[in-house]
Amino acid sequence: MIADRSSIPTLINALSSSDLRLQEASLLALKAIGEKRIVPDLIKYVQASSKLKPLEILIETLAFFEVWEMAEIIQNYLDDPSQRVQGAAGIFFYRMTRDPQYLGALKINLSDENAFLRQSAAFDLAQCNDPVLKQMILPASLPNNVKMASLKQMLENHISAEPKNSRDSQQVDAISKEILLDIDRLIANAAEGNLPPHNSSVQHNKGGSSLESDTRSQLITALNSNNKHYHGLIAELKTSRAPDSKLLTKVCLETPDQDIRAAIVQFIYVLACPQAVPILQSVIGLEVANHCQGKLRRVAILALGRIYSSAELSTESKRSIQQTLEWAYTTPDDWGLRYAAVMAYETMGMKGPLSFNLLTDATKACQSNMIVMLRSSVAESAVKTSQRVF
């Protein structure tokens, strides 16, 4: 994780261990460090026939370092009994040739009944260093968190492959923008695939009655499937009017059911309900104990961004939202929450004049994740352009 180059000799030495897990950990560490000078030692390790090896990680490491001279050996693993080893061999040959025939095992794995194999296939595709392959990941039966993480890895690989002078510039290429937009859409969905993964803000602006209807139906379904009875809220949701915000937020606070909470936060996001600011800030204040809470926090941040320009908000409430965004952008470890804070700020800047700047030199200095930094660059450009108009 710290990618310390001084550890390379010890890591290479650890490959001679009889412990497969130690060999695997050493390969992953060498891959993270990324020094091509290890390739001769890697080849020696492959050619040593005296011990078992963690084949999946080994083949992925060879693909990462582009050790194409090992192709004849890796060819044998395209038909390996292990589906994951087959997938790793597919990564190797696709990166080497860009021939789609080598994606066959990954396609099969991506639609397998085993959820862990599907998840592994998504990250395998991200390692193929071809952004076009995101089109295989997006419609797959996977949680949004997995899709987000695999697209993030795909984008990181794409950025790393660019010439250094291009990476240092403020310009964001078309491929990067496209993947960022896909991540935006995934972050805006707290229901993790149960709702259509549309870009809700865009959809709402185009006449979002369909999106509101879908979100309302999702919430009714979640409420009906719970052992507790939420007759009052269900009755209100079945009408065409906006439900009582106090009742909506009361259920969100009191229910232990994460599906209901996710659906309520999603509904608040779609409605952009000003009365819900305190409940959204309460959700954002949760410690992240699982993926579901992480999703809730991200969509709650987006909802604050949509609510910020409401005429019903007091100056104090707006200042409180500013403070929440600044905290979310600079403090949490969750890269997705920082990313969502940037999205929310962009939404605020596009709607009207802003009295504060989230993306200062000081706050940007708190960012170490290249994808958050890239999204910040896109948002900063959009907000500056909009603010000049206002």
Buried (B, 14 or more C-beta within 10 A) or exposed (E): EEEEEEBBEEBBEBBEEEEBEBBBBBBBBBBEBEEEEBBEBBBEBBEEEEEEBBBBBBBBBBBBBEBBEBBEBBEEBBEBEEBBBBBBBBBBBBBBEEEEEBBEBBBBBBEBEEEEBBBBBBBBBBBBBBBEBBEBBBEBEBBBBBBBBBBBBBBBBBBEEBEEEEEEEEEBEEBBEEBBEBBBBBBBBBBBBBBBBBBBBBBBEEEBEEBBEBBBBBBBEBBEEEEEEBEEBBEBBEEEEBBEBEBBBBBBEEBEBBBBBBBBBBBBBBBBBBBBBEBBBBBBEEEBEEBBBBBBBBBBBBBBBBBBBBEEBEEEBBEBBBEBBBBBBBEBEBBBBBBBBBBBBBBBBBBEEBEBBBBEEEBBEEBEBBBBBBBBBBBBBBBEEBBEEE
